[in-house]
Amino acid sequence: MLIRFILLFTLIPLIELAILIKLGQYVGIGYTILIVLLTGILGAYLAKTQGMDVLRRIQTELETGNIPGNQIIEGLCILVGGAMLLTPGLITDLCGFVLVIPLTRVVVREWLKVKFRNMIERGQVNFY
């Protein structure tokens, strides 16, 4: 697991940097910086609005006595997606938008539920 994190935090930034350098060569440094700034601003706005929407749905579920499992997973997706959108880079922006946009977030949520269910069935998760 540690190896995965080391690779994640070293290789991804290097790949992102290489992509930004190539993009800068094709469209120019000004447009590249503009793209990074615009995706950061748009990402922050989307994360805020979607996060507030999910928070309202969590409150509604709790008021009616239901457990807001789907909304909690979606909230986690929005949190991670928002952080990815604020990180400069095109790959992280793409992943961030997938986690923040409602239509694609639902697909990720359902995939995560299957993964969680499989982990529980295999005994990889302890509840105490």
DSSP file with accessible surface (Angstrom, degrees, kcal/mol):
  #  RESIDUE AA STRUCTURE BP1 BP2  ACC     N-H-->O    O-->H-N    N-H-->O    O-->H-N    TCO  KAPPA ALPHA  PHI   PSI    X-CA   Y-CA   Z-CA
    1    1 A M     >        0   0  153      0, 0.0     4,-1.8     0, 0.0     5,-0.2   0.000 360.0 360.0 360.0 -40.3    0.0    0.0    0.0
    2    2 A L  H  >  +     0   0  127      1,-0.2     4,-2.5     2,-0.2     5,-0.2   0.898 360.0  54.5 -62.2 -38.8    2.9    2.3    0.8
    3    3 A I  H  > S+     0   0  117      1,-0.2     4,-2.7     2,-0.2    -1,-0.2   0.903 105.9  52.8 -61.6 -41.2    4.4    1.7   -2.6
    4    4 A R  H  > S+     0   0  186      1,-0.2     4,-2.7     2,-0.2    -1,-0.2   0.912 110.2  47.3 -61.0 -43.6    1.1    2.7   -4.2
    5    5 A F  H  X S+     0   0   97     -4,-1.8     4,-2.6     2,-0.2    -2,-0.2   0.899 111.0  51.0 -66.7 -39.4    1.1    6.0   -2.3
    6    6 A I  H  X S+     0   0   87     -4,-2.5     4,-0.8     2,-0.2     5,-0.3   0.944 114.0  44.4 -62.1 -45.7    4.7    6.7   -3.2
    7    7 A L  H >X>S+     0   0   84     -4,-2.7     4,-2.7     1,-0.2     5,-0.8   0.915 113.0  52.2 -63.6 -41.8    4.0    6.1   -6.8
    8    8 A L  H 3X5S+     0   0   84     -4,-2.7     4,-0.8     1,-0.2    -2,-0.2   0.926 113.5  42.2 -60.6 -44.8    0.8    8.1   -6.7
    9    9 A F  H 3<5S+     0   0  145     -4,-2.6    -1,-0.2    -5,-0.1    -2,-0.2   0.499 125.4  33.4 -87.8  -1.8    2.4   11.2   -5.2
   10   10 A T  H <X5S+     0   0   68     -4,-0.8     4,-1.3    -3,-0.6    -2,-0.2   0.732 120.6  41.0-114.1 -45.4    5.5   11.1   -7.4
   11   11 A L  H  X5S+     0   0   84     -4,-2.7     4,-2.7    -5,-0.3     5,-0.2   0.914 110.8  54.4 -72.8 -43.7    4.5    9.7  -10.8
   12   12 A I  H  X<S+     0   0   55     -4,-0.8     4,-3.0    -5,-0.8     5,-0.2   0.945 109.4  47.1 -59.8 -48.9    1.2   11.6  -11.1
   13   13 A P  H  > S+     0   0   69      0, 0.0     4,-2.5     0, 0.0    -1,-0.2   0.902 113.0  50.3 -60.4 -36.3    2.7   15.1  -10.6
   14   14 A L  H  X S+     0   0  110     -4,-1.3     4,-2.3     2,-0.2    -2,-0.2   0.921 112.4  46.0 -66.4 -41.8    5.5   14.2  -13.0
   15   15 A I  H  X S+     0   0   79     -4,-2.7     4,-2.5     2,-0.2    -1,-0.2   0.925 112.8  50.8 -64.7 -43.6    3.1   13.1  -15.6
   16   16 A E  H  X S+     0   0    8     -4,-3.0     4,-2.6    -5,-0.2    74,-0.2   0.915 110.2  49.9 -59.6 -43.8    0.9   16.2  -15.0
   17   17 A L  H  X S+     0   0  100     -4,-2.5     4,-2.5    -5,-0.2    -1,-0.2   0.924 110.2  49.8 -62.2 -43.9    4.0   18.4  -15.4
   18   18 A A  H  X S+     0   0   55     -4,-2.3     4,-2.4     1,-0.2    -2,-0.2   0.915 111.6  48.9 -62.2 -41.6    5.0   16.8  -18.7
   19   19 A I  H  X S+     0   0   56     -4,-2.5     4,-2.9     2,-0.2    -2,-0.2   0.922 111.4  49.1 -64.7 -44.0    1.4   17.2  -20.0
   20   20 A L  H  X S+     0   0   33     -4,-2.6     4,-2.5     2,-0.2    -2,-0.2   0.891 110.9  50.6 -64.3 -37.3    1.3   20.9  -19.0
   21   21 A I  H  X S+     0   0   93     -4,-2.5     4,-1.8     2,-0.2    -2,-0.2   0.941 112.7  45.9 -65.0 -45.5    4.7   21.5  -20.6
   22   22 A K  H  X S+     0   0  108     -4,-2.4     4,-1.7     2,-0.2    -2,-0.2   0.915 112.7  50.3 -62.8 -43.8    3.6   19.8  -23.9
   23   23 A L  H  X>S+     0   0   37     -4,-2.9     4,-3.1     1,-0.2     5,-0.6   0.914 108.6  53.2 -60.1 -42.2    0.3   21.8  -23.8
   24   24 A G  H  X5S+     0   0   19     -4,-2.5     4,-1.4     1,-0.2    -1,-0.2   0.860 106.9  52.3 -60.8 -35.4    2.3   25.0  -23.3
   25   25 A Q  H  <5S+     0   0  126     -4,-1.8    -1,-0.2     2,-0.2    -2,-0.2   0.854 116.1  40.1 -68.4 -34.3    4.3   24.2  -26.3
   26   26 A Y  H  <5S+     0   0  186     -4,-1.7    -2,-0.2    -3,-0.2    -1,-0.2   0.897 133.9  16.0 -83.0 -45.3    1.2   23.7  -28.4
   27   27 A V  H  <5S-     0   0   66     -4,-3.1     4,-0.4     1,-0.2    -3,-0.2   0.537 111.6-103.8-108.6 -10.4   -1.1   26.5  -27.3
   28   28 A G     X< -     0   0   28     -4,-1.4     4,-1.9    -5,-0.6    -1,-0.2  -0.017  29.4 -86.3 101.7 155.7    1.3   28.8  -25.4
   29   29 A I  H  > S+     0   0  132      1,-0.2     4,-2.6     2,-0.2     5,-0.2   0.869 121.9  57.1 -68.0 -35.6    2.1   29.4  -21.8
   30   30 A G  H  > S+     0   0   50      1,-0.2     4,-2.4     2,-0.2    -1,-0.2   0.939 110.0  42.8 -62.2 -48.1   -0.7   32.1  -21.4
   31   31 A Y  H  > S+     0   0  157     -4,-0.4     4,-2.7     2,-0.2    -1,-0.2   0.868 112.7  54.3 -67.2 -35.5   -3.5   29.8  -22.5
   32   32 A T  H  X S+     0   0   13     -4,-1.9     4,-2.3     2,-0.2    -2,-0.2   0.942 110.5  45.3 -63.4 -45.7   -2.1   26.9  -20.5
   33   33 A I  H  X S+     0   0   92     -4,-2.6     4,-2.8     1,-0.2    -2,-0.2   0.912 112.3  52.9 -63.6 -40.2   -2.1   29.1  -17.3
   34   34 A L  H  X S+     0   0   83     -4,-2.4     4,-3.0    -5,-0.2     5,-0.2   0.916 108.3  50.1 -61.4 -42.4   -5.6   30.3  -18.2
   35   35 A I  H  X S+     0   0   61     -4,-2.7     4,-2.6     2,-0.2     5,-0.3   0.934 111.6  48.1 -61.5 -45.5   -6.8   26.7  -18.6
   36   36 A V  H  X S+     0   0   31     -4,-2.3     4,-1.8     1,-0.2    -2,-0.2   0.930 114.9  45.6 -62.3 -43.6   -5.4   25.8  -15.2
   37   37 A L  H  X S+     0   0  101     -4,-2.8     4,-2.6     2,-0.2    -2,-0.2   0.927 113.4  48.8 -65.5 -44.8   -6.9   28.9  -13.5
   38   38 A L  H  X S+     0   0   98     -4,-3.0     4,-3.0     1,-0.2     5,-0.3   0.901 111.2  48.8 -65.5 -40.9  -10.3   28.4  -15.1
   39   39 A T  H  X S+     0   0   25     -4,-2.6     4,-2.5    -5,-0.2    -1,-0.2   0.882 112.2  50.6 -67.1 -33.6  -10.6   24.7  -14.2
   40   40 A G  H  X S+     0   0   14     -4,-1.8     4,-2.3    -5,-0.3    -2,-0.2   0.937 114.3  42.8 -66.2 -44.7   -9.6   25.6  -10.6
   41   41 A I  H  X S+     0   0  117     -4,-2.6     4,-2.3     2,-0.2    -2,-0.2   0.945 117.7  45.3 -66.8 -48.1  -12.2   28.4  -10.4
   42   42 A L  H  X S+     0   0   87     -4,-3.0     4,-2.9     1,-0.2     5,-0.2   0.911 113.5  51.5 -61.7 -41.2  -14.9   26.3  -12.1
   43   43 A G  H  X S+     0   0    0     -4,-2.5     4,-2.8    -5,-0.3     5,-0.2   0.910 109.2  48.9 -63.3 -42.1  -14.0   23.3   -9.9
   44   44 A A  H  X S+     0   0   44     -4,-2.3     4,-2.3     2,-0.2    -1,-0.2   0.922 113.2  48.0 -63.7 -41.7  -14.2   25.3   -6.7
   45   45 A Y  H  X S+     0   0  148     -4,-2.3     4,-2.7     2,-0.2     5,-0.2   0.944 114.1  45.7 -64.0 -47.7  -17.6   26.6   -7.7
   46   46 A L  H  X S+     0   0   36     -4,-2.9     4,-2.9     1,-0.2     5,-0.4   0.911 112.4  50.7 -62.6 -42.9  -18.9   23.2   -8.7
   47   47 A A  H  X S+     0   0   19     -4,-2.8     4,-2.3    -5,-0.2    -1,-0.2   0.913 112.4  47.7 -62.2 -40.5  -17.6   21.5   -5.5
   48   48 A K  H  X S+     0   0  150     -4,-2.3     4,-2.4    -5,-0.2    -2,-0.2   0.956 115.9  41.9 -65.8 -49.9  -19.2   24.2   -3.4
   49   49 A T  H  X S+     0   0   44     -4,-2.7     4,-2.0     1,-0.2    -2,-0.2   0.930 118.9  44.3 -66.5 -43.6  -22.6   24.1   -5.0
   50   50 A Q  H  X S+     0   0   32     -4,-2.9     4,-2.5    -5,-0.2    -1,-0.2   0.887 112.8  52.7 -68.1 -37.6  -22.7   20.3   -5.2
   51   51 A G  H  X S+     0   0   25     -4,-2.3     4,-2.5    -5,-0.4    -2,-0.2   0.913 109.3  48.4 -63.1 -41.9  -21.4   19.9   -1.7
   52   52 A M  H  X S+     0   0   88     -4,-2.4     4,-2.3     2,-0.2    -1,-0.2   0.895 110.8  52.0 -65.7 -37.8  -24.1   22.2   -0.3
   53   53 A D  H  X S+     0   0   57     -4,-2.0     4,-2.1     2,-0.2    -2,-0.2   0.933 111.4  45.9 -63.0 -45.3  -26.7   20.2   -2.3
   54   54 A V  H  X S+     0   0    3     -4,-2.5     4,-2.5     2,-0.2    -2,-0.2   0.906 110.1  54.6 -65.9 -38.4  -25.5   16.9   -0.8
   55   55 A L  H  X S+     0   0   79     -4,-2.5     4,-2.4     1,-0.2    -2,-0.2   0.925 108.0  49.4 -61.4 -42.0  -25.4   18.5    2.7
   56   56 A R  H  X S+     0   0  129     -4,-2.3     4,-2.4     1,-0.2    -1,-0.2   0.910 110.9  49.8 -62.9 -40.8  -29.0   19.5    2.3
   57   57 A R  H  X S+     0   0   73     -4,-2.1     4,-2.4     2,-0.2    -2,-0.2   0.881 109.1  52.0 -67.5 -34.9  -29.9   16.0    1.2
   58   58 A I  H  X S+     0   0   34     -4,-2.5     4,-2.6     2,-0.2    -2,-0.2   0.938 110.2  48.7 -64.0 -45.0  -28.1   14.5    4.2
   59   59 A Q  H  X S+     0   0   99     -4,-2.4     4,-2.5     1,-0.2    -2,-0.2   0.913 111.3  50.1 -62.0 -40.6  -30.0   16.8    6.5
   60   60 A T  H  X S+     0   0   73     -4,-2.4     4,-1.6     2,-0.2    -1,-0.2   0.921 110.9  48.8 -63.7 -44.7  -33.3   15.8    4.9
   61   61 A E  H  <>S+     0   0   55     -4,-2.4     5,-2.8     1,-0.2     4,-0.3   0.917 112.6  47.9 -61.6 -43.3  -32.5   12.1    5.2
   62   62 A L  H ><5S+     0   0  107     -4,-2.6     3,-1.2     1,-0.2    -2,-0.2   0.890 108.7  54.2 -65.8 -38.4  -31.6   12.5    8.9
   63   63 A E  H 3<5S+     0   0  161     -4,-2.5    -1,-0.2     1,-0.3    -2,-0.2   0.827 109.5  48.0 -64.9 -30.8  -34.7   14.5    9.6
   64   64 A T  T 3<5S-     0   0   87     -4,-1.6    -1,-0.3    -5,-0.2    -2,-0.2   0.417 121.2-108.7 -89.7   1.4  -36.8   11.7    8.1
   65   65 A G  T < 5S+     0   0   67     -3,-1.2     2,-0.3     1,-0.3    -3,-0.2   0.639  75.0 132.1  85.2  14.4  -34.9    9.1   10.2
   66   66 A N      < -     0   0   84     -5,-2.8    -1,-0.3    -6,-0.2    -2,-0.1  -0.707  62.1-115.7 -99.1 153.9  -33.1    7.5    7.3
   67   67 A I        -     0   0  154     -2,-0.3     2,-1.7     1,-0.1     3,-0.3  -0.767  22.4-142.4 -86.3 123.7  -29.4    6.8    7.1
   68   68 A P     >  +     0   0    7      0, 0.0     4,-2.2     0, 0.0     5,-0.2  -0.286  45.9 146.1 -86.3  57.8  -27.8    9.0    4.3
   69   69 A G  H  > S+     0   0   33     -2,-1.7     4,-2.1     1,-0.2     5,-0.2   0.931  70.9  45.8 -60.5 -50.1  -25.4    6.4    3.0
   70   70 A N  H  > S+     0   0   54     -3,-0.3     4,-2.5     1,-0.2    -1,-0.2   0.913 113.7  50.0 -61.0 -41.2  -25.5    7.4   -0.6
   71   71 A Q  H  > S+     0   0   25      2,-0.2     4,-2.6     1,-0.2    -1,-0.2   0.855 107.8  53.1 -67.9 -34.5  -25.2   11.0    0.2
   72   72 A I  H  X S+     0   0   99     -4,-2.2     4,-2.2     2,-0.2    -1,-0.2   0.928 110.5  47.1 -66.9 -42.1  -22.2   10.4    2.5
   73   73 A I  H  X S+     0   0   25     -4,-2.1     4,-2.4     2,-0.2    -2,-0.2   0.924 113.2  49.3 -63.4 -42.3  -20.4    8.6   -0.3
   74   74 A E  H  X S+     0   0    4     -4,-2.5     4,-2.6     1,-0.2    -2,-0.2   0.900 108.6  53.3 -64.0 -38.7  -21.3   11.4   -2.7
   75   75 A G  H  X S+     0   0   25     -4,-2.6     4,-2.4     2,-0.2    -1,-0.2   0.911 108.9  49.0 -61.5 -40.8  -20.0   14.0   -0.2
   76   76 A L  H  X S+     0   0   91     -4,-2.2     4,-2.5     2,-0.2     5,-0.3   0.918 110.2  51.4 -64.3 -41.7  -16.7   12.1    0.0
   77   77 A C  H  X S+     0   0    5     -4,-2.4     4,-3.1     1,-0.2    -2,-0.2   0.914 110.7  48.5 -60.5 -43.2  -16.5   12.1   -3.8
   78   78 A I  H  X S+     0   0    7     -4,-2.6     4,-3.0     2,-0.2     5,-0.2   0.912 110.5  51.2 -65.4 -41.2  -17.2   15.8   -4.0
   79   79 A L  H  X S+     0   0  124     -4,-2.4     4,-1.9     2,-0.2    -2,-0.2   0.954 115.7  40.5 -60.8 -48.7  -14.5   16.5   -1.4
   80   80 A V  H  X S+     0   0   67     -4,-2.5     4,-2.3     1,-0.2    -2,-0.2   0.927 116.4  50.7 -66.9 -42.8  -11.9   14.4   -3.2
   81   81 A G  H  X S+     0   0    0     -4,-3.1     4,-2.3    -5,-0.3    -2,-0.2   0.905 108.8  51.3 -62.9 -40.7  -13.0   15.8   -6.6
   82   82 A G  H  X S+     0   0    8     -4,-3.0     4,-1.5     2,-0.2    -1,-0.2   0.912 109.9  49.3 -63.0 -41.3  -12.8   19.4   -5.4
   83   83 A A  H  X S+     0   0   57     -4,-1.9     4,-0.8    -5,-0.2    -1,-0.2   0.908 111.2  50.2 -64.6 -38.9   -9.3   18.8   -4.1
   84   84 A M  H  < S+     0   0   51     -4,-2.3     3,-0.4     1,-0.2    -2,-0.2   0.873 108.1  53.0 -67.1 -36.1   -8.3   17.3   -7.4
   85   85 A L  H  < S+     0   0    1     -4,-2.3    -1,-0.2     1,-0.2   -42,-0.2   0.797 107.1  51.7 -69.9 -28.9   -9.8   20.3   -9.3
   86   86 A L  H  < S+     0   0  111     -4,-1.5    -1,-0.2    -5,-0.2    -2,-0.2   0.659  93.1  88.4 -80.3 -14.9   -7.8   22.7   -7.3
   87   87 A T  S  < S-     0   0   70     -4,-0.8     2,-0.1    -3,-0.4     6,-0.1  -0.707  90.5-114.1 -82.8 126.9   -4.6   20.8   -8.1
   88   88 A P  S    S+     0   0   78      0, 0.0     2,-0.2     0, 0.0     4,-0.1  -0.406  72.1  82.7 -64.5 131.6   -3.0   22.0  -11.3
   89   89 A G  S  > S-     0   0    0     -4,-0.1     4,-1.1    -2,-0.1   -72,-0.1  -0.542  71.7-117.5 146.6 151.7   -3.0   19.4  -14.0
   90   90 A L  H  > S+     0   0   56    -74,-0.2     4,-2.4     2,-0.2     5,-0.2   0.860 109.6  50.7 -83.0 -36.3   -5.3   18.0  -16.7
   91   91 A I  H  > S+     0   0   59      2,-0.2     4,-2.5     1,-0.2     5,-0.2   0.946 113.4  45.6 -67.4 -46.0   -5.5   14.4  -15.4
   92   92 A T  H  > S+     0   0   15      1,-0.2     4,-2.7     2,-0.2    -1,-0.2   0.874 112.0  53.3 -65.9 -33.9   -6.5   15.5  -11.9
   93   93 A D  H  X S+     0   0    5     -4,-1.1     4,-2.8     2,-0.2     5,-0.2   0.930 109.0  48.5 -64.3 -44.4   -9.0   18.0  -13.4
   94   94 A L  H  X S+     0   0  119     -4,-2.4     4,-2.1     2,-0.2    -2,-0.2   0.949 114.7  44.7 -60.3 -48.3  -10.6   15.2  -15.5
   95   95 A C  H  X S+     0   0   53     -4,-2.5     4,-1.8     1,-0.2    -1,-0.2   0.904 113.0  52.6 -62.6 -39.7  -10.8   12.9  -12.4
   96   96 A G  H  X S+     0   0    0     -4,-2.7     4,-1.5    -5,-0.2    -2,-0.2   0.922 108.5  48.7 -63.2 -44.2  -12.1   15.8  -10.3
   97   97 A F  H  X S+     0   0   39     -4,-2.8     4,-2.7     1,-0.2    -1,-0.2   0.899 108.0  55.4 -64.0 -38.0  -14.8   16.7  -12.8
   98   98 A V  H  < S+     0   0   53     -4,-2.1    -1,-0.2     1,-0.2    10,-0.2   0.904 112.1  43.9 -60.0 -38.2  -15.9   13.0  -12.9
   99   99 A L  H  < S+     0   0   25     -4,-1.8    -1,-0.2    -5,-0.2    -2,-0.2   0.733 119.1  41.6 -80.5 -20.5  -16.2   13.1   -9.1
  100  100 A V  H  < S+     0   0    0     -4,-1.5    -2,-0.2    -3,-0.2    -3,-0.2   0.825  91.8  86.3 -97.9 -35.5  -18.0   16.4   -8.9
  101  101 A I  S  X S-     0   0   69     -4,-2.7     4,-2.6    -5,-0.2     3,-0.3  -0.504  77.7-133.6 -71.8 129.5  -20.5   16.2  -11.8
  102  102 A P  H  > S+     0   0   55      0, 0.0     4,-1.9     0, 0.0     5,-0.2   0.854  98.1  52.5 -55.7 -43.6  -23.7   14.5  -10.6
  103  103 A L  H  > S+     0   0  148      1,-0.2     4,-0.9     2,-0.2    -5,-0.1   0.923 118.2  35.6 -62.9 -44.1  -24.2   12.1  -13.5
  104  104 A T  H  > S+     0   0   52     -3,-0.3     4,-2.0     1,-0.2    -1,-0.2   0.821 111.2  62.3 -79.2 -28.6  -20.7   10.7  -13.4
  105  105 A R  H  X S+     0   0    3     -4,-2.6     4,-3.0     1,-0.2    -2,-0.2   0.879  99.0  56.3 -63.7 -35.8  -20.6   10.8   -9.6
  106  106 A V  H  X S+     0   0   57     -4,-1.9     4,-2.5    -5,-0.2    -1,-0.2   0.909 106.2  50.4 -63.4 -39.4  -23.5    8.4   -9.3
  107  107 A V  H  X S+     0   0  102     -4,-0.9     4,-2.2     2,-0.2    -1,-0.2   0.936 112.6  46.1 -63.6 -44.5  -21.6    5.9  -11.4
  108  108 A V  H  X S+     0   0   30     -4,-2.0     4,-2.8   -10,-0.2    -2,-0.2   0.915 111.0  53.6 -64.1 -42.0  -18.5    6.2   -9.1
  109  109 A R  H  X S+     0   0   33     -4,-3.0     4,-2.3     1,-0.2    -2,-0.2   0.935 109.9  46.4 -59.0 -46.0  -20.8    6.0   -6.0
  110  110 A E  H  X S+     0   0   75     -4,-2.5     4,-1.9     1,-0.2    -1,-0.2   0.894 112.2  51.0 -66.7 -36.9  -22.3    2.7   -7.2
  111  111 A W  H  X S+     0   0  149     -4,-2.2     4,-2.3     1,-0.2    -1,-0.2   0.921 110.6  49.3 -63.8 -43.3  -18.9    1.3   -8.1
  112  112 A L  H  X S+     0   0   34     -4,-2.8     4,-3.1     1,-0.2     5,-0.2   0.890 107.1  55.0 -63.4 -39.2  -17.6    2.3   -4.6
  113  113 A K  H  X S+     0   0   46     -4,-2.3     4,-2.7     2,-0.2    -1,-0.2   0.913 108.9  47.8 -61.2 -41.7  -20.6    0.6   -3.0
  114  114 A V  H  X S+     0   0   70     -4,-1.9     4,-2.6     2,-0.2    -1,-0.2   0.926 112.8  49.0 -63.6 -44.2  -19.8   -2.6   -4.8
  115  115 A K  H  X S+     0   0   92     -4,-2.3     4,-2.2     2,-0.2    -2,-0.2   0.927 113.0  46.9 -61.1 -46.0  -16.1   -2.3   -3.7
  116  116 A F  H  X S+     0   0   87     -4,-3.1     4,-2.3     2,-0.2    -2,-0.2   0.923 111.7  51.0 -61.2 -44.4  -17.1   -1.7   -0.1
  117  117 A R  H  X S+     0   0  126     -4,-2.7     4,-2.6    -5,-0.2    -2,-0.2   0.923 110.8  48.6 -60.9 -43.8  -19.6   -4.6   -0.1
  118  118 A N  H  X S+     0   0   62     -4,-2.6     4,-1.9     1,-0.2    -1,-0.2   0.892 110.2  51.5 -64.1 -39.7  -16.9   -6.9   -1.5
  119  119 A M  H  <>S+     0   0   65     -4,-2.2     5,-2.7     2,-0.2     6,-0.6   0.904 111.3  47.6 -63.7 -40.3  -14.4   -5.8    1.1
  120  120 A I  H ><5S+     0   0   80     -4,-2.3     3,-1.3     1,-0.2    -2,-0.2   0.928 110.8  51.0 -65.8 -43.5  -17.0   -6.4    3.9
  121  121 A E  H 3<5S+     0   0  140     -4,-2.6    -1,-0.2     1,-0.3    -2,-0.2   0.842 110.3  49.6 -65.1 -32.0  -17.8   -9.9    2.5
  122  122 A R  T 3<5S-     0   0  151     -4,-1.9    -1,-0.3    -5,-0.2    -2,-0.2   0.464 115.9-115.6 -83.6  -4.1  -14.1  -10.8    2.4
  123  123 A G  T < 5S+     0   0   51     -3,-1.3    -3,-0.2    -4,-0.3    -2,-0.1   0.741  77.5 129.3  78.4  22.1  -13.6   -9.7    6.0
  124  124 A Q      < +     0   0  116     -5,-2.7     2,-0.4    -6,-0.2    -4,-0.2   0.507  61.5  63.3 -86.7  -4.4  -11.3   -6.9    5.0
  125  125 A V        -     0   0   49     -6,-0.6     2,-0.4    -5,-0.2    -2,-0.1  -0.983  67.0-160.1-124.1 127.9  -13.2   -4.3    7.1
  126  126 A N        -     0   0  113     -2,-0.4    -6,-0.0     2,-0.1    -2,-0.0  -0.880   8.0-160.4-105.6 141.4  -13.7   -4.4   10.8
  127  127 A F              0   0  156     -2,-0.4    -1,-0.1     0, 0.0    -2,-0.0   0.197 360.0 360.0-103.5  14.0  -16.6   -2.5   12.5
  128  128 A Y              0   0  239      0, 0.0    -2,-0.1     0, 0.0     0, 0.0  -0.840 360.0 360.0-138.3 360.0  -15.1   -2.5   16.0
